[in-house]
Amino acid sequence: FFFSSRRRHTRFLPVSWARRCVQETDEKPEPIYLIPEFCVLTGLSDEMRNNFNTMKKLAQITKPVPAKRLQEASQLIKNMIANQEIKQDLDYWGINLTDVPLEIAADKIDAGDILMGQ
């Protein structure tokens, strides 16, 4: 998508034109008018990507250590079990949840070496 602005009364109204639709058909694309209150910026700017501290904090949130991920999953299941409405739905479907994770015996396999052609 690419964006442009159109002036509507006294406010700007972002307009999006779908490129994909233009490429797939010979039809002229129709504008998609976006309501500013419902638009949310996503992604990272170059300045944010180049900021080490920002990227470090972002990685802590998006890539939690396994122990924290397990703790958050357990807390989610506890909250689901405590909610009567969810519990009724689970019982209706015959689903049983426990807040204790299932332990499975396993071995960790070390990564192999990658040999490149010479």
C-alpha positions as CSV (number, residue, x, y, z in Angstrom):
1,F,0.0,0.0,0.0
2,F,1.1,3.6,-0.4
3,F,-0.5,6.6,1.3
4,S,-1.5,10.1,0.3
5,S,-3.6,12.6,2.1
6,R,-6.9,14.2,0.9
7,R,-8.3,17.3,2.5
8,R,-11.8,16.7,3.9
9,H,-13.5,19.7,5.4
10,T,-10.9,20.8,7.9
11,R,-9.1,17.5,8.5
12,F,-6.8,15.3,6.5
13,L,-8.1,11.9,5.6
14,P,-5.4,9.4,4.7
15,V,-6.0,7.5,1.5
16,S,-4.5,4.1,0.6
17,W,-4.4,2.6,-2.9
18,A,-3.9,-1.2,-3.0
19,R,-1.1,-2.0,-5.4
20,R,-1.8,-5.7,-5.4
21,C,-5.3,-5.2,-6.8
22,V,-3.9,-3.1,-9.7
23,Q,-1.4,-5.8,-10.6
24,E,-3.9,-8.7,-10.4
25,T,-6.6,-7.1,-12.5
26,D,-6.8,-4.4,-15.2
27,E,-9.3,-2.5,-13.2
28,K,-8.6,1.0,-11.9
29,P,-7.9,0.8,-8.1
30,E,-10.4,2.3,-5.8
31,P,-9.2,4.5,-3.0
32,I,-9.4,3.2,0.6
33,Y,-10.2,6.1,2.9
34,L,-8.6,5.6,6.4
35,I,-10.1,7.1,9.5
36,P,-7.3,8.7,11.5
37,E,-8.7,7.6,14.9
38,F,-8.4,4.0,13.8
39,C,-5.0,4.2,12.3
40,V,-2.0,3.0,14.4
41,L,1.6,3.3,13.4
42,T,3.4,-0.1,13.4
43,G,7.0,-1.1,12.8
44,L,10.2,0.6,13.8
45,S,11.8,3.7,12.4
46,D,15.5,3.6,11.4
47,E,16.3,5.7,14.4
48,M,14.7,3.1,16.7
49,R,16.5,0.3,15.0
50,N,19.8,2.0,15.4
51,N,19.2,2.6,19.1
52,F,20.9,-0.2,21.0
53,N,18.9,0.3,24.2
54,T,15.6,0.4,22.5
55,M,16.3,-2.8,20.6
56,K,17.6,-4.5,23.9
57,K,14.3,-3.6,25.7
58,L,12.2,-4.7,22.7
59,A,14.1,-8.1,22.7
60,Q,13.3,-8.6,26.4
61,I,9.6,-8.3,25.6
62,T,9.4,-10.2,22.3
63,K,12.0,-12.9,23.2
64,P,11.5,-13.8,26.9
65,V,13.7,-16.5,28.4
66,P,12.0,-19.9,28.6
67,A,11.4,-19.7,32.3
68,K,9.4,-16.4,32.0
69,R,7.5,-17.8,29.0
70,L,6.5,-20.9,31.0
71,Q,5.5,-18.7,34.0
72,E,3.3,-16.5,31.8
73,A,1.7,-19.5,30.1
74,S,0.9,-21.0,33.5
75,Q,-0.5,-17.7,34.7
76,L,-2.8,-17.5,31.6
77,I,-4.1,-21.1,32.3
78,K,-4.7,-20.3,36.0
79,N,-6.7,-17.2,34.9
80,M,-8.7,-19.3,32.4
81,I,-9.5,-21.9,35.1
82,A,-10.5,-19.2,37.6
83,N,-12.9,-17.6,35.1
84,Q,-16.3,-19.3,35.5
85,E,-17.5,-18.4,32.0
86,I,-14.4,-19.9,30.4
87,K,-14.6,-22.9,32.7
88,Q,-18.2,-23.6,31.5
89,D,-17.1,-23.5,27.9
90,L,-14.1,-25.8,28.6
91,D,-16.4,-28.3,30.4
92,Y,-18.9,-28.1,27.5
93,W,-16.2,-29.0,25.0
94,G,-14.7,-31.6,27.3
95,I,-11.4,-29.8,27.7
96,N,-9.4,-30.2,30.9
97,L,-6.6,-27.7,31.6
98,T,-4.0,-28.0,34.4
99,D,-1.8,-25.2,35.5
100,V,1.1,-27.6,35.9
101,P,3.0,-28.1,32.7
102,L,3.5,-31.6,31.4
103,E,7.1,-32.8,31.8
104,I,8.6,-34.8,29.0
105,A,11.9,-36.6,29.0
106,A,14.0,-35.4,26.1
107,D,17.6,-35.0,24.9
108,K,19.0,-31.9,23.4
109,I,20.9,-32.4,20.2
110,D,23.8,-30.1,19.5
111,A,23.9,-28.2,16.3
112,G,25.9,-29.7,13.6
113,D,28.7,-28.1,11.6
114,I,27.9,-26.6,8.2
115,L,30.4,-27.5,5.6
116,M,30.7,-25.2,2.6
117,G,32.0,-26.2,-0.8
118,Q,35.4,-25.1,-1.8
